[in-house]
Amino acid sequence: MKFKYSPRGVCSQVIELDMEGNIIKNVKFYGGCNGNLKGIGSLVQGMKAEEVIKRCEGICCGMKSTSCPDQLAKALQQYLASNHE
């Protein structure tokens, strides 16, 4: 299932998730630090959403109170809330 999320407070503009239940099949970030975000997408591929949330939630970027990994955690939380309740 495809799921799109609009991150806030970071350089990336859209996070697109391709999910199979709670398993991440693919993550694509639009905007932001291209290489780093491709790396994050590759690292989380095949992982359970809950594990990625646990690892990425609360990560900050410089002086910002959030980061692209933190926003990925928020996207996954929103996906789980809208598809598992």
N, C-alpha and C positions, 0 to 999 in steps of 0.2 A: 504494500500500500504506500502510495506517495503522500508525503505530508510536507507542507511548506510553512516556514516560520520566519517572521520578520524580527531580527535581533534589534536590541536597543543598546545604545551607548558604546558601540564598537564600529570598526571600519566595514565589516561585512554587512551586506544589505539583505541577503536572503540565505537561509539554510534550508536545503531540500533534503529530506530524509526518504529513503526507500526502505520500508520496514516489512518484516514478515513476523507478525505477532509482536513479541518484544525483542526480536533479534534484528540488529542493524545490518541491512544488506549493502547499503551505500549511503554516503553522506557527501553532499556537494555544497560548498560555500560559494556565494557570488559576492565579489568584492573582498577587500582585506588582503592579507599577506599570502599570496598565492601558494608559494612553496610550503609554508607552515600549515596552511589549512588543508592542502592536499595530503600532507603527512598525517594530520589528525584524522582525516577521513579514512585513510588507509589503515591506521592503527586501530580504529574502533570497528572496522568492518568485521562482522561475524560475532561481535560481542552482544551481550544482553544490555538493554537500555539501562536497567537499574545499576549495573556495574559502571557504565560510563558516567551516569549521574553521580555516583558515589566518588568517582575519581576526579571529575571535572568541576563539580559545583563549588563555587566560591573562589575560583582562581581569578586573580586580578591581572590587568595589563597596565604596567606603569602606574600612573596616578589614578587610573580609572577604577571604579568599584566593581567592574565586570571585565570579561574578556570573551573572545570567541569560544574557548572551551566552556566557560560558564554559560554562555548563551546557548551552546549545544545542549548542555544539561537542562536548561529551561525549555528548549524545544522538545526534548525527549519527555520531560515531565508533562508538558502540554499534550503531546501525542498520547502518552499513556492514560492521562485523565480523560481524553476525549474518545479513546478507543477501547478502554478496559473497564468502564464503569457502567 
